[in-house]
Amino acid sequence: MKQIIAFLSLWFLLNSFGFEHHTKATSITATELLGGSLTLINDTKDKVTIHTGSGIVSLNKGGKTSISCNVGKEVCWAENGKKLGVIFKIQDTHCGQTVKLSSVM
């Protein structure tokens, strides 16, 4: 009887790890597939403030920032800590790339 209980306990334990491993293997996000982030470079003549979707960033002329590549997320202008108009929406072609601000304005 002890052997049966030990066998069943071991079987349930192994199956629970196998199930967890299976679900983790199939839950790859689009961000992981497409490069994870994009780099935005301020190639304009002015200092700009933008809202990246996760926070506000101030970029001097020539400054750059990394933005997570969530397709469909909006990158907006910002002023005094508030989000303003949309600059561009992140597309799958942006992922893993360096994007110049002048090309998306």
C-alpha positions in Angstrom: 0.0 0.0 0.0 2.9 2.4 0.8 4.4 1.7 -2.6 1.1 2.6 -4.3 0.8 5.9 -2.4 4.4 6.7 -3.1 4.0 5.9 -6.8 0.8 8.0 -7.1 2.4 10.9 -5.2 5.4 10.8 -7.5 3.2 10.5 -10.6 1.1 13.6 -9.6 4.3 15.6 -8.7 5.9 14.8 -12.1 2.7 15.6 -14.0 2.3 18.9 -12.3 5.8 20.0 -13.4 5.2 18.7 -16.9 2.0 20.7 -17.2 3.6 23.9 -15.9 6.5 23.4 -18.4 4.1 22.9 -21.2 2.1 26.1 -20.5 5.3 28.2 -20.2 6.6 27.0 -23.5 3.5 28.0 -25.4 3.1 31.4 -23.8 5.6 33.4 -25.9 4.6 37.0 -26.3 4.8 39.1 -29.5 7.4 41.3 -27.7 9.7 38.3 -27.3 9.3 37.3 -30.9 9.7 40.7 -32.4 12.8 42.0 -30.7 11.7 43.2 -27.3 12.3 47.0 -27.7 13.0 49.8 -30.1 15.4 52.7 -29.7 14.0 56.2 -30.4 16.5 58.9 -31.3 15.7 62.6 -31.1 17.3 63.8 -34.4 15.4 67.1 -34.3 16.9 70.5 -33.4 15.0 70.8 -30.1 14.7 69.2 -26.8 11.5 67.1 -26.6 9.5 65.5 -23.9 7.6 62.3 -24.8 5.4 59.8 -23.0 6.6 56.3 -24.0 3.6 54.4 -22.7 5.3 53.6 -19.5 6.7 56.9 -18.4 7.8 60.4 -19.5 11.2 60.9 -21.0 13.0 64.2 -21.9 15.3 63.9 -24.9 18.0 66.5 -25.7 19.0 66.9 -29.3 20.7 63.6 -30.3 19.3 61.9 -27.1 17.9 58.4 -27.3 15.7 56.1 -25.2 14.6 52.5 -25.3 10.9 51.7 -25.5 9.4 48.3 -25.0 7.9 47.0 -28.3 4.2 46.6 -27.5 2.6 46.7 -30.9 -0.2 49.2 -31.0 1.0 51.2 -28.0 1.1 55.0 -28.6 4.1 57.2 -28.1 2.9 60.7 -27.3 4.2 64.2 -26.8 4.2 65.3 -23.1 4.4 68.6 -21.3 4.4 69.3 -17.6 4.0 65.6 -16.8 0.9 65.2 -18.9 0.4 63.2 -22.1 -0.5 65.2 -25.2 -1.0 64.3 -28.9 0.1 61.0 -30.4 3.4 61.0 -32.3 3.1 57.4 -33.6 1.8 54.0 -32.8 4.3 51.2 -32.4 4.1 48.7 -35.3 5.8 45.3 -35.6 8.3 46.8 -38.1 9.6 49.1 -35.3 10.6 46.2 -33.0 14.3 45.7 -32.7 15.0 48.8 -34.8 16.3 52.3 -34.2 13.7 54.9 -35.1 14.4 58.5 -35.8 11.9 60.9 -34.3 11.8 63.0 -37.5 10.7 60.0 -39.5 7.6 59.3 -37.4 6.4 62.9 -36.7 
